Amino acid sequence: MSSDNKQIALVTGGNRGLGNELAKQLALKGFKVILASRNLEMGKKAAEKLKELNLDVSSVEMDVTNQESIHQAAATINVHFGRLDVLINNAGVYLDKKEKLLAMDPIILENTMATNFFGVYDVIRSFIPLMEKQGYGRIINISSEYGANSELSYPGVGAYKLSKFALNGLTRLVAAEVNGDIKINAVDPGWVRTDMGGPSAPKTPREAAESIIWLATIGREGPSGAFFRDGKQIPW
């Protein structure tokens, strides 16, 4: 069990880009943050850099496409902290090229869904018991405007769109099923200047993180099962 009263937050894909900035912003708000990375050494290095800023950050190895890796990470966090207050499902891939959905190599769709949908599903299933035993939790799924229902009327980026559309559906279903003061919401961070978003993106990771992090501290009367962009709820 944690030796202090800090809330515990876990960020998947937390070793770089938006995930790393989310970990930093949570720590600045007083959370004890665990950044998850599929590469143990990269995770440790990212955590050490944030520790140099006097932030309470540690790392855990977790590959969201590997159920055993997820289960082991959950067991480790349970042993060391005994709880989880905030979970941000940030890890994701963007593998689409210009092919139409039915013309692309099916492995692109399979790998995209494995990370962006099934990875999130398995992480939630493994970690929500830590929230349920205390009757409290905040889950934030990093989605995309491409996951909106209206986007499916336009061709292109099919694997990514389907993965985020499914993620949005998962968000709504879990919100309907959980008990206690557990909130789950999806957020479109916008086009962010990361390895995935590229150098031309208009938003910095810090700007994107600031538009997301408020959902980690919403009260009992706060939203659940909703989709947000720039702090505003948008249609699914």
N, C-alpha and C positions, 0 to 999 in steps of 0.2 A: 504494500500500500504506500502511496505517496506520503512523504514525511511532512508535507505542508498542505495548505488549503487551495493551492492553485488548481484550476481546471485543466484537464488533460485533453489535448487536441492532436489528432493524427491527420497528416496530409499525404496522400499518395502522389507519387511522382514529384516528391518535394525537393529533389536535389538540384533542380535547375528551373529556369523560366518562371512561369506564373506560379507553379507550386512552391518554388523556393521563396518567392515574394510573399505568398500567402502565409508560409511558415514564419517568415520574419514579422509580418504585420500582427499575426496572432501573438507571437512572443512579446512584441512591443505593448500589446494590450494586457500582458500579465499571464498569459497561458504558459503552461509547460508543454512544449511542442515536440512531437515525434515526427520526423520526416521520413517517409518510407521511400525506398529506392530499390530497384531490382538488382543494382550493382552495389554491393556492400561498401566497397572502398569509396565510390563516388558519393554515397550517402554520408559516410563518415567525414569526408572532406568538406561537404556542404554544411554539415552540422558544426564542424570546427570553425568555419568562417563566421557563422552566426554567433557562436560562443564568444568569439573575439570581440563582438559588439556587446558583450555582457548580457546575452540573451539566453534564456533557459531552453536549450534545444538539444535533442539527441536524435539518433537515427536507428532505423530498424530495416533489415533486409526483407523485401517483399516484392515478388513478381505477381502482378494481378492476374496473369494468365495461368498461374500455377496454384491450384487449390491447396496443395500441401504447404507451399510457401506462405499463403494467406493464413492458414490454420496455425502455422508455427509462429507467425508474427502476432496473431491474436493471443496465443498462449503466453508468449513472452511479455506482452503488454499487460496481460492479466496478472502475471506473477509479479512484475515490477511496480505496477501502479494500481491494480485492482479495480480500475474504472476507465471509462472513456466518455468524455463529455461532448466532444466535437469531432466529427469525421468529415473531411473534405475529400471527395472522390475527384481528384484532379487528373490522375494518370490517363492519357489518351493518345491515340494515333490518328494520323491523317494520311492514308495510303493511296487515295484516289488519284488517278491521272485523268486524261480526257476521254477515256473510253466510256461508252454507255454501259449501264449496269449489266445488261444481258450479254454484252460483248466482252466484258473484262474477265480476267482470270478469276475464277471463283475463290481462289485462295486469298485474294485481296479482301473480298467481302467477309470471308471466314475469319481472317486475322483482325480485321477491323471490329467485327462483332465480339471477338474473343476478348479484346481489351476494353472497348468503349461500352459494351453492354454486359456481357457475362462476367467480366472482371469486376465491375461495379456491383453486380448482383451478388457475387461470391463474397466480396468484401463486406457488404452490408449484412449478409447472412452470418458471417463469422464474427462481426464486431457488435452487432445490435444487442446480443445478450448482455454485454457489459453496460449498455445503456438501460436495458429493461430491468436489470436487477436493482438499479437505483431510481428507476422511474423518470429518468431525465436524459435528454440527448438532443443534439442538433446535427443534422446531416445535410451537407450541401453537395449536390451533384453538378459538376461543371459540364454544361451542355453547350448548345450553339443555336444561333438563329436558324441554322439549317435543320434543326430538329423540329421546327414548327410544322404543323400539319399543312399549312399553305405552301411550304417549300416543296412538297412532294408533287405538286402540279407542274414543276419545271424539271427538265432533264439535267443530268450531270451530277457529279459528286454523290452518286447513288449509295455507295457503301457507307460513307460518312453520314449522309443524311439518315439512312435507315438506322444506323447505330444510335444516333442522337434522338431520333424519333422514338425508338424503343426505350432509351434511357429516360425520356420524359414520361413515357407510359409507366415505367417502373417506379418513378418518383411518385406519381399519383396513386398507384396501387399500394405502395408501402405506406403512404400517408393515411390511406383508408384502413389499413390493417393494424397499425401499431397502437399500443395503449400507453397511458401515462403521458407525461409532458415531453414527448419526443416529436420533434418537428423535422420534416424532410422537404427540401425545396431544390429546384433546379435553377441554374443561373447561366445566362449567356454573357460571357465576359467581353464580347466584342472581338474585333480584330486586334490582336496583341502582338507587340514586337518581341517575339520569342523565336526559337529555332523552328517551331511549327508555323508561326505566323509570318516570319520573314522580316527583313529590315524595313520594308515599306509600310508596315502596319502603323496606324495612327496612334494607338494606345501603348503606353509603357506598361510593364508589368505592375508597377506601383499603382497606376491609375486604375487598372483592371481589378487589382486586389482590393482597393478601397471601395469599389462598387459591389464587392462580394461579401466582405468580412462582416458586415453588419448582421448578416443572417446567422452568424455564430453566437450572437448575444441577444437574440430576440426573446421576449418574455413569453409566458404561458399563453397569452392572448394573441401571440404573433401568428403569421401565416404558416400553413403547411399544405403541401401538395400543389404549390404554385410555381410559376415560371417567371423569372425576373431578368430585366436588362437595365443597367444604370439605375438600380434602386427602384424601378417601377415594374409592377406586375404587367405582363403581356399575355395575349391569348396563346393557348397551346397550338 
